[in-house]
Amino acid sequence: MKLNNSNLADLNNLPIEKFRNGDERVFHRLFTILFPVACSFASQYLPTSEEPEDIVQEAFVELWNRRAKFTGLDHIKSFLYLTVKNKCLNRIKHHTIKNKYSEEQRNTSEGSAFFEKQIFKAEIALNIREAVKNLPRQQKKVILLNLMGLSNEEIAKTLDISVNTVKLQKKVAYVKLRKKLKDAVFSLLFL
């Protein structure tokens, strides 16, 4: 929004000395003329936001609080536009930092969950290896080959035993492993 000739004439005729001395009527007139223009200016920095009006209002509050320092209309307008610009840039920076922090938090929590899951898996694997290590020799061989992905027939051929012996050894080993691992896994759940 641009200042039209009527508004420009009103601005140029404002008694700046009265504004400097705290005349609220002069400030109100200044606000009425410059607020829409300053909002349009702020919208250039924050086009998809409803924040420009808030920022401009904050800038006018600062203008009012520092009114005694202004010597002319150009000084007031310069201060107002510069303040609005800086507040917009600060708001953009704040949103950028906030979004970055939110993303980092999300990544950290996802990373933490992944990390904890990997620790849990490693602990379970360690407990399984320890439990398998304590099995009788033949059962340990059968289970280790099974964990490597070999079928019952392949295990039987590798160990030169019958398929039924493999099945029996696996069944007995699993009973022992379940008993040993039940307590270990249960304790891991509450780490």
Stockholm file with secondary structure:
# STOCKHOLM 1.0

chainA/1-191         MKLNNSNLADLNNLPIEKFRNGDERVFHRLFTILFPVACSFASQYLPTSEEPEDIVQEAFVELWNRRAKFTGLDHIKSFLYLTVKNKCLNRIKHHTIKNKYSEEQRNTSEGSAFFEKQIFKAEIALNIREAVKNLPRQQKKVILLNLMGLSNEEIAKTLDISVNTVKLQKKVAYVKLRKKLKDAVFSLLFL
#=GR chainA/1-191 SS CCCCHHHHHHHHTSCHHHHHTTCHHHHHHHHHHHHHHHHHHHHHHCTTCSCHHHHHHHHHHHHHHTGGGCCSHHHHHHHHHHHHHHHHHHHHHHHHHHHHHHHHHHHHHHHHHHHHHHHHHHHHHHHHHHHHHTSCHHHHHHHHHHHTTCCHHHHHHHHTCCHHHHHHHHHHHHHHHHHHHHHHHHHHHTC
#=GC SS_cons         CCCCHHHHHHHHTSCHHHHHTTCHHHHHHHHHHHHHHHHHHHHHHCTTCSCHHHHHHHHHHHHHHTGGGCCSHHHHHHHHHHHHHHHHHHHHHHHHHHHHHHHHHHHHHHHHHHHHHHHHHHHHHHHHHHHHHTSCHHHHHHHHHHHTTCCHHHHHHHHTCCHHHHHHHHHHHHHHHHHHHHHHHHHHHTC
//
